[in-house]
């Protein structure tokens, strides 16, 4: 079939009108500015988190028993500030973002307000100053979504569909900038935050991810989150390592998710009966338990776990119990109700569990088991196998294990679904929807 030599006049005029449309260009400039802001905020957050971790490690080197006093008091203070001034900032931030996607405008405004974003940054850094086993990556998703959603107040984004696209784009840009992993940001937005991804939304998500990624590269340079690794494994050992890490990651990750969902749904009603002092006391008890875990582990379970995971990748040992103790530390830190995510701690737990498997597979390279452990446990916890595979691949820059990592992620996902049939973040998002619903009017 022959194509017409010239486009119809009405089509060419419409295209020219769109190209020269001032409102359209204003919308694009506002959007690019928002993505730039997300990237900049992510960098500032990363630097603040690194500073807080350094301060705590200095205090720990001065006195290893100090967390027994510092951590419970800090957890109680952070929990009180969260409940009193920043309700909706507790926990990871990804459940709030998911809840906002399907919520009404007033609920979105509450969960993604600039005030909540600011409180999320400050309180997460405060948690790291106290040694909490939390990460900044999940909070960065809520911060990025809040910053991009703030653009909806502009007259250039008048439609509901645009608002949802802004939230998705902000969350994806947050993941990309936090891990310096642009592809992971796009995959996570599609796989976890929006099961019904609209075709028109793909473009703005990718644009936001690219802008945030460029800002991160410009300031922090071209780096891999855990450094560049180069490891491989032969076929005879490969299937054993993949199967072992997939099964262990799925069992441990699914068990962690199920327990965390139970804690998040069973404890709040009981704590409400005790009043605000009861929930603050519970947070202090979680802080004390974390400090005890810190003493048992020699101080390795505090913070994000980045240094420990990086050490395991290059052959340093954190002890055979590190993975289990880090899992427990992350569980009590999240259960306390303070702001903080589980992305980085989950990767550290997976690294520890993978390293422990070298007892059963002594001929397998340690770095390979660590990477497979990361993917297996992370996929088991969040049940997003493609994101788990892509994020570890981008964070290490090692493409030699692409197929084993992918296979491990899907094995862990399958095992985890049998233990915890419900998605972790979707389940944790329900309370945020419920607490924001307006009360029904009283009937006469």
N, C-alpha and C positions, 0 to 999 in steps of 0.2 A: 504494500500500500504506500502510495506516495504521500509525503507530508506537504502541507501547504507551504509555499515559498515565503509567505508572510503571515504572522499571527493576526487574528481578527483584531479590528481596531479597538473594540471594547476591552479586550484582554490586555493589549499593550498600554492603553490608557490607565487601566486599573493598576497594572504593575508599576507604571511610572508614578501614579498617585501614592502607592504604598511606599515606594522608594523615597519620595520627597516628603512624606507625611511628617510633619513636625511632632504631633503627639506620639507617633510610633518611635521616632528617634529619642524623644524625651524619655519614653518608657525604657528603651534600651539603655540609655545612659544611667538612669536610676538603678536599673537592674545590675549593670556592671559595677556601679558604685557600691551596691549592697554586697555583691560577691567579693569585691576588694576589701570591704569592711570585715566580712567573715574570715577571710584569710589573715588579715592583720590581727583580729581578735584571737584567732587560733594560735598565732605565733606568740602573742603576748601571754596567753594562757599557758602555753608550753614553757616559756621562760620562767613564769611565776611558779609553776609546779616544780620545775627543776630546782629553783632557788629554795622552795619550801622543803623539798626532800633533802637538799644539802644541809640546811639548818638542822633538821631533825637528826640526820646522821652525825652531825657534829655534837649535838647534845647526847646522843647515844654513846659516842666514843668517850665522852666525859664521864658518864655514869649510866651503866646498862640497866640499873634499877629505876631510873628516873621515869620511864613510861608507866610504872605502877601507880604513880601519882598524877603525872601529866595527862596521860591518855584518857582515863575516866573523866577527869574534870573537863578536858577539852571536848570530849564527846557530848557531855551533858550541856555545855555552853552552846555548842554548834546546833544540837537538837533543839534547844530552846529558841535560839535565833531563827532557825528554819521555821518552826511552828508559829512563832510570834510575828515575824516580819516577812518571811518568804515562803508561805505555804504553796506547795507545788514545785519547790526546788529540790526536794529530797530525792535520794536515789540517783539512778543513772542519767535520766534526761531523755533517753530513747522512748520509754513508755509514754512520757508526757507528749512527745512529738507525735507518736502514733495516735494517741487519744485526740490530739488537736486536729488531725487530718479528717476525722469523721464527726467532729463536734460542731456545735453552733458557734456563731461569731463571738458571743460573750465568753464562752468557755475557752475558745482559742485566745482571746485577748488576755484571759487570766493566766493560762499556762505558758504563753509565749510573750509575756510583757517584757519590756526593757528592764524593769525592776527585778524580775525573776532571773533574767540573764546575768545581771550584775551580781545578784546574790549567789547564783550558781558558781561564778568564778571565785568570789571571795571565800565562800564557805568550803568549796572543794580544796582550795589552797590551804585554808585553815585545817581541814582534815588531814592533809599531807604533812602539815607542820606538827600534828599530833601523832603521826605514824600510822594513820589509817591505811588499810590495804585496799586502796581505791585507785582508779585511773581517771584521767582527764578526757579521754576520747569520747565516752558516752555523753558527759556533760557538754562537750563541744558540739554534739549534734543538736541538743536543745538550744544552745547559744546561737548556733548558726541559723536554726529555724526561726528563732525569735528575731534575730537581726533582719533576716530576709522578709519575715512576715510584717515587720514594722513598715515595709514599703507599701503595704496594702492601704495604709492611711492616705497615700498619695492618690490624686485623681487619675493618675495614669494606669492604675490597676483596679478597675471598678468591678470586676466580675468575680464570682465565687470560685470558678475554675482557676483563675489566676492566683487566688490566695492559696489554694491547695498546692499549686505548682511552686509557689514561693517557699512554702514550708518544706516540700520535698527537696528543692534545690538547695536550700540552706542546710538541711540535714546532711545531704550528700557532700556538699562542699566542706562541712565540718569534719566528716570522716576523712575526706581526701587530704585536707590540710593537716589534720592531727597526725596521720600516719605517713604523710607524703606518699599516698597511694591513690592516685586519681581514679584508676579503673575500679578499685575496691569501693570508692565512694558511689560510683554509678551503680555497680552491682548491688550494693547494700540497699540503696534507695529502691531498686526494683524488687529485690528478693524479700526484704523485710518490711520496709516502711509502707510500701504500696503494692498490694497483690494485683490490683487492677490498674496498671500503669497506662496512662493515656499517651497516644502517639505524640500529641502536641507538647506534652510535658517533657519528653526526652530531650529536646533541644535545649530548654532552659536549664535542665539539670546538668547536662554536659557542659554548657557554657559556664555555669557557676563553678563547677568542679575545676575546669581549666583555669579560670581566673584565680580561684583560691590556691590552686597548685602552683601557678606561676609566682604568686606572692610568696609562698613558702619557699620555693626554689631561689627566688631573688634574695631573700633574707638569710635563710639557713643553708643554702647551697644544695647541690644534688647529693643527697645522702639516703642510705637505706636505714630504716628504723632500727634494725638490729645489726647493721653493718653488712658488708658484702660477704657471702659465704659461697663456698664451692665444695660440694660433697656429692657423692653418688653411691649406689649400692648395686650389686649384681643381682640377677634374676632369682638365683636360688635363695638368697637371704631376703630379697626384696619383698616377696609375697608374705613371708613370715613376719617381717617388721611392719608391713602395712596392716596385716590382719591383727597383730597384737596391739598396735597403737590405735587402730580403729575401734576394736572391741573395748579396750581400756578407756579410751576417750569417750566413747558413747555411754559406757556404764557410769563413769565418774561424772561426766557432764550432765547426763540425764538425771542422775541422782541429785546433783547440786541444784539443777533447775527445779526439780519437783520439790525439794526441801525449801528452796527460796520462795517458791509460789505459796507453799503451805504457810511459811512464816509470815509472808506478806498479807495473807488473807485471814489467818487464824488469830494472829497476835493483835492487830489493831483494834478489834472490838473489845477485847479484854483490857487493853491499855486505855481505851476511851473511858471505861468504867472507873479506872483508877484516877482519871484526870490527867492534866498536863504534867504534874509532878511525877505521876507513875511512868509516863513515857520518857521523861527526862532521866528518871532513875534507871529505867531499862537501858537507855543509851549509855549511861555511866557503867552499868554492869557489862555491857558489850565491850566498852573500852578497857575495863579491867581484864576481861577474858582475853582480849587481843594482847594486852601487855604480858599476860602469863604465857601465851603462845610465843610471844617474842622472846621471852627468857628461855623457853624450851628450845627454840630454833637457833639461839645465838644471835638474834636480831635480824635474821634474814627475811622474815615474813612481813616486815613493815613496808609501806610505800607501794609504788606501782609494780615492783618486781622486775623492772627493766634491767637493772644491773645484774641481777641473778640470772635472768634468762640469757642475757648477752654473755655472761660468764660460762654458762653451760654450753652455749654454742661453740665457744673457743676452747672447751675442754676443762674448765674449772669445775670443781665439785661443790655443791651446796648441801650435801648430805642426802642419804636415802629417804629421809622423812620430809624433805623440803616440799614436794608436791602436795602431800596430804596436809601438812601444817599450813601452807599457803592457801589451800582451799578453805580450810576452817577459818583462817584469818579474814579472807574475803567475805565469807558467809556472815560472820559476826559484824563486820564493818558495814555491810549493806543492811543487815537486819536492824542496826542501831537507828536508822532513819536519817542519817546525815547525808548530804549530797556527795556523790561520787559514783564512778562507773566501774564496770567489771571487765572491760575489754583487755586492758594491759595486764591486770592480775590473772585473768583467765589464760592468757598466753604464757605467763610465768608458771602457772600451775601445770599446764600442758607440757612445758619444757621440763619441769621436774619429774613428771610422771614418765615422760619419754626417756629421760636419762636413767630412771630406775630400771627400765626394761633391759638395760645392757647386761644385767645379771642373767637374764634368760637368753639373750642374744649377744654373747660376748664378741662374736666376729663382726657384728654390724658396726659401722662407723658411729661414734657418739653423736656427732652433729646431725646425722641423718635421723637417728631416733628422736633427738630433741625437736627437729622440725616436724616430723610426723606426729609427735606427741602434742605439739602446739596446735596443729590442724585438727587432730582428732578430738582433743578436749574442747577447743573453741567451737567446733562444729556441733559437738554434743551439747554444749551449754545453750548456744543461741539458735541452733537448728537452722542455720543458713549455710549449707555446705559450699555453695559457689563463693560466697563472700569469704568464708574461712580459707578456702584454697587460694583465692586471688590475693587476699590481704597478706598472708604469709609469704606468698611468692613475690609480691611487690616489696615487702619489708626487708627481704633478705637478698633480693636480686639474683636468686639461684634458680635457673630454669631447668637444671638437669633432673630435678625431682618432680617435674610438673605432673606427670601421670601418677606416680605413687602418692603424691600429696592429694590429688583429686580423688583417687580411689579411697584413700584413708578418710577423707572428709565425708564421703557418701556412706561408707561403712559405719562411721560414728553416728551420722545422722539417723540411719536406719535403726541402730541399736538404741539410741537416745529416745526415739519416738515410741518405742515399746515401753520404756520406763516412764517417760513424761509425754503423754499424747498431746499436750497443749503447749503452744509456743510461749517461751518465757516472757518476752517483751509484750506480746498481746495480752497475756494474763496479768502482767503487772500494770498494763494500761487501764484496765477496768476500774480500779479504785479512783483514778484521776477523773474519769468520766462521771462516776457516781457522786464524787464529792462536789462537783461543780454544777450538778443539775439543780435547777430552781425548785424550791419547795412548792408542792401543790397548794392552791388556795383553799382555805378552810371553808367547809360547807356550812350554811346556817342551820 
